[in-house]
Amino acid sequence: MNNTNCKAWFKKPLDIVYCAPYVFMAAWLLSGCASSNLHETSEQQERSVESLSGESKQEKLLNIVMILSDDHAWNDYSFMGHDIVQTPALDQLASQGVTFTRGYIPTSLCRPSLATIITGLYAHQHGITGNDPSRNLPGGKTGEQYQAQRAEIIAKIDSVDTLPSMLKAKGYRSLQTGKWWEGNYSRGGFDQGMTSGFPQKGGRHGDDGLKIGREGLDEITTFIDETIINDQPFFVWYAPYLPHSPHNPPERLLKKYDNRGLPLPIAKYYAMVEWFDETNGQLIDFLESRKLRDNTLIVYIADNGWITNPEQTNRFLPRSKQSPDDSGVRTPIMFSLPNQLAPQMRPELVSSIDIVPTILGAVGLDVPSELPGLNLFENMQQALPIEREAIYGEGFAHDMDDLNDPESTLMYRWVIEGDWKLILSYDGKNISYQKYHEDVLGAPRLFNLRNDEYETKNLAEKRPDLVDRLSAKLNEWYPLKTRRVLTD
């Protein structure tokens, strides 16, 4: 099934993005008691935690929970208009916070995307542009050069500031769970974590951290209870391996979608999305049980997009993950803080580079001048418009080449200004996943997203003036030294 035909399997919102105010659905009532999943050591400890929850510093400094889904299409949520996928926890989160329906991640590949979210820097700035070293190095993936380059890529995180390290100035204690590529959790500035990281066995992108969500939330709930007892504000990185493959959802969820006549790979993926959503409900219920919800800033984003291959489980189609198309780079971005942010559905362009400065602004820390993103906190608090001309993105090959030259594997750059999106392709080196780029790499592509939300009509030949002007904006963003734009 080609990319165009596969849209028949996705129920698309036609005007949720551009029509405001939206007709918003009633939030689901969440049921169940998260505390039943907790493993307290004694009744005395339980009483101690409950007596302290919501008091002292917890009222003065915000707590922060960042929720990240993994390989999740921008429209596969009930609140984004999908009429098959059920996401009641995220629907309720969206109804209670500020939701940007036109959120974007600059780079649609998990490792560089996560590095951008934790640093607030573009991939060409933090230097982590791909997932792995080149598989063509002498000795392949088991060779000494490959292993040495793995360590060299991880070391890049040591030369930049991360959100957990910046939050230490305010006394925050931080926890890493789930997906994490950059070695041991401590390399990212976290105080505690689940990921041992390379060179430990299985330390490519999370090892033990990948159990979170799929096997419960005990590490998070225990950590939060400890911060309550110790009277510390907390930052939690919840990046479960969900709905990421393996698409092996609980049978009870798979039955809900398998009975709808969908191809099995799509039914499995939809069930994985709902499984991920369930874990969010459990986490939010726990915060409620500890009387922390009103003073906890919950931030939600997906690391990159996804379109399921209807003929093969655990596989995606071109023009989604790894691509500069909206099915690869678009995601809803949410900020929920009940005691300060009134519910809003907002159509402005925002980016994952805005998350770090917005969190720093929310807790009263200065935003470093080198960060390219915007602090959106005051805009959200006061419902002020966001002054921004355009947002930008860049795509690189899965395998890195020259580790000190991001241009070496540059394949795409894109810019969105108002309704218009321009995608330029480049001649960077790419030795993996070529089939996913065959129909994407090529001459400039120009789309009017208001009229063509799924980027089906390339208007570059009809509007060369816009191609030239937006190309100039990309060069103003940062000029290239060696790469050349593809023209056919």
Summary of the structure (lengths in Angstrom):
residues: 488
radius of gyration: 21.7
end to end distance: 25.0
largest distance: 71.9
contacts: 1679
relative contact order: 0.16
helix: 36%
strand: 17%
